[in-house]
């Protein structure tokens, strides 16, 4: 087992690339999709199931975990990996995005953010230093700088202010990380700047000079639509170092993912497979199905007869429809499983196609099944798993 | 695979016995505990999990399934086994008990029961003939006669009236079964008569003369308490033929089960492991734990370090406590799994101890961990999984 964090690109197909991130807890094959385990669980799934589907890493939410059960408590209990029975790599966000979307009465100053918990109204301070402290108490393998993510639409001035603040917070995050983090852990910077190429360039340049272990593109899929999102990636991604992993936060639909991979993105996370699953939507290679639809009431077909996933293959749509109507636990259990399988299967196909030089064909196939709505258009802007 | 229904007793230890029921869909080791799959799913579990824990048979509820998705629809979709992806034996109840406990505006006549659905208020008739028709549309391997179950307390007159009605309905159920049922399916009669030994004896005698494939004891664990329940079994069970399976309906706690096995009962069903699991209670060989209890907030121990079940063994109590507080799906998923494992483990231990002639020691151990409350005292009288 390697004791340091590293990244290697193994194959390229245009700007798309496939490779591997090594961490002390294991290897992450890229492009990677990280299932979201908000409150220390990927909703409606056992951790062994998530692993068996091919997920090399999951995401935990700093905001949720610091409120409940608390970062110090998780540390006392042996860290997040042990707590949630997931011994493989974990990435945590900084808490910034969810403070903005979920908390009450927040006040942003240069120092950080003061907010009230959406659970019990208790008052919290979150600063770059505290965010990094929390992420290290959790024991995250990949940590994110504290940043401010602007909504869409936002003026150029507003985006510039938030981007500049995020750079100052990035510097403080890095300095805190250097004093708190155990060896082998990594910290990623987050490129901000909205849909303004000059701001994105300024953000990228400044972050690169700080030398993070990887770089995320933040503030996308918040309502700007897929064309503008891809345009922003088109200009921003080439500015990032090719020897570091690149992570597009909170994305996305299958067609968002192939569009981003095509532009050089290596990592993704999104609540879509599990949240949509809880709401009755099933992802397949033929497109999306709504299992709540009355058309399925006597539909004897499985969700996908060709799937390797028992949830997609071994139960009729009529049965899944019945489970949703009856409000049974098994309904979200089956669709979260089937959809997480589909997303991992999609990523495996993407990796294989890049290695074989056939990524463009795969991308066309995915776009045909998944026309271009972004995750934000599909699911609304609040993408956290509350 | 045998094509007929049969039962063999292999070992006896006092009145307790262990054996096997053979059905065309497989063998049921007795004493058996049947997990309850009300609406065509054992709540919060995958069917493969239920099977892997050692369950040879599950129970489906005629009342729930005839209302939603409908018996004719399930038949059209290939039957209940295929619908719920459970190719092993299934027992269905007659619907009578749940009509009484769940439906609205019910009217009982000699012909049957007219009631309104608790889901949408639609009007239904349920007669012995229709109950058997529904059970055969579902394709149940073991079917139950239509009966009227009295509440507790009920006067001797009321119990006698209901018992006599149940006998007439039993005769009509048997006659309908003979015309509807595929070969290899079985029909059980249900002994009624409340806590009155003379009524129980009269019921048993009349049912035996009709020659059912097995006999259930109904109308117990409805509030009478464990001592009165066991007393009733003590007098009623010896009246039943020793070469037919004996089923105590809706029971029970671990100590109810050992008390009933001690008196010659072979089959059980109860919502307790899954329902209690959804409410935070965990069953272990050391007794019951309430995972919602604040005492577990930083409790690093697993639910049961010696359990073979991952749910009981691989997650800390602190984590399960957190999942309940956060309202996560994984909370009921883990405890339904752990508790269903415990119940199947209990039955396996009961079967082994009878074969070895050490049942009394096992029974003492179970009683020490589970003092004598019955399932009705624990869970309230409405035992259906709504």
Boltz contact constraints between the chains, C-beta under 6 A:
constraints:
  - contact:
      token1: [A, 39]
      token2: [B, 326]
      max_distance: 6.0
  - contact:
      token1: [A, 41]
      token2: [B, 328]
      max_distance: 6.0
  - contact:
      token1: [A, 41]
      token2: [B, 330]
      max_distance: 6.0
  - contact:
      token1: [A, 43]
      token2: [B, 329]
      max_distance: 6.0
  - contact:
      token1: [A, 44]
      token2: [B, 329]
      max_distance: 6.0
  - contact:
      token1: [A, 69]
      token2: [B, 322]
      max_distance: 6.0
  - contact:
      token1: [A, 77]
      token2: [B, 300]
      max_distance: 6.0
  - contact:
      token1: [A, 77]
      token2: [B, 318]
      max_distance: 6.0
  - contact:
      token1: [A, 83]
      token2: [B, 319]
      max_distance: 6.0
  - contact:
      token1: [A, 85]
      token2: [B, 314]
      max_distance: 6.0
  - contact:
      token1: [A, 85]
      token2: [B, 315]
      max_distance: 6.0
  - contact:
      token1: [A, 300]
      token2: [B, 77]
      max_distance: 6.0
  - contact:
      token1: [A, 314]
      token2: [B, 85]
      max_distance: 6.0
  - contact:
      token1: [A, 315]
      token2: [B, 85]
      max_distance: 6.0
  - contact:
      token1: [A, 318]
      token2: [B, 77]
      max_distance: 6.0
  - contact:
      token1: [A, 319]
      token2: [B, 83]
      max_distance: 6.0
  - contact:
      token1: [A, 322]
      token2: [B, 69]
      max_distance: 6.0
  - contact:
      token1: [A, 326]
      token2: [B, 39]
      max_distance: 6.0
  - contact:
      token1: [A, 328]
      token2: [B, 41]
      max_distance: 6.0
  - contact:
      token1: [A, 329]
      token2: [B, 43]
      max_distance: 6.0
  - contact:
      token1: [A, 329]
      token2: [B, 44]
      max_distance: 6.0
  - contact:
      token1: [A, 330]
      token2: [B, 41]
      max_distance: 6.0
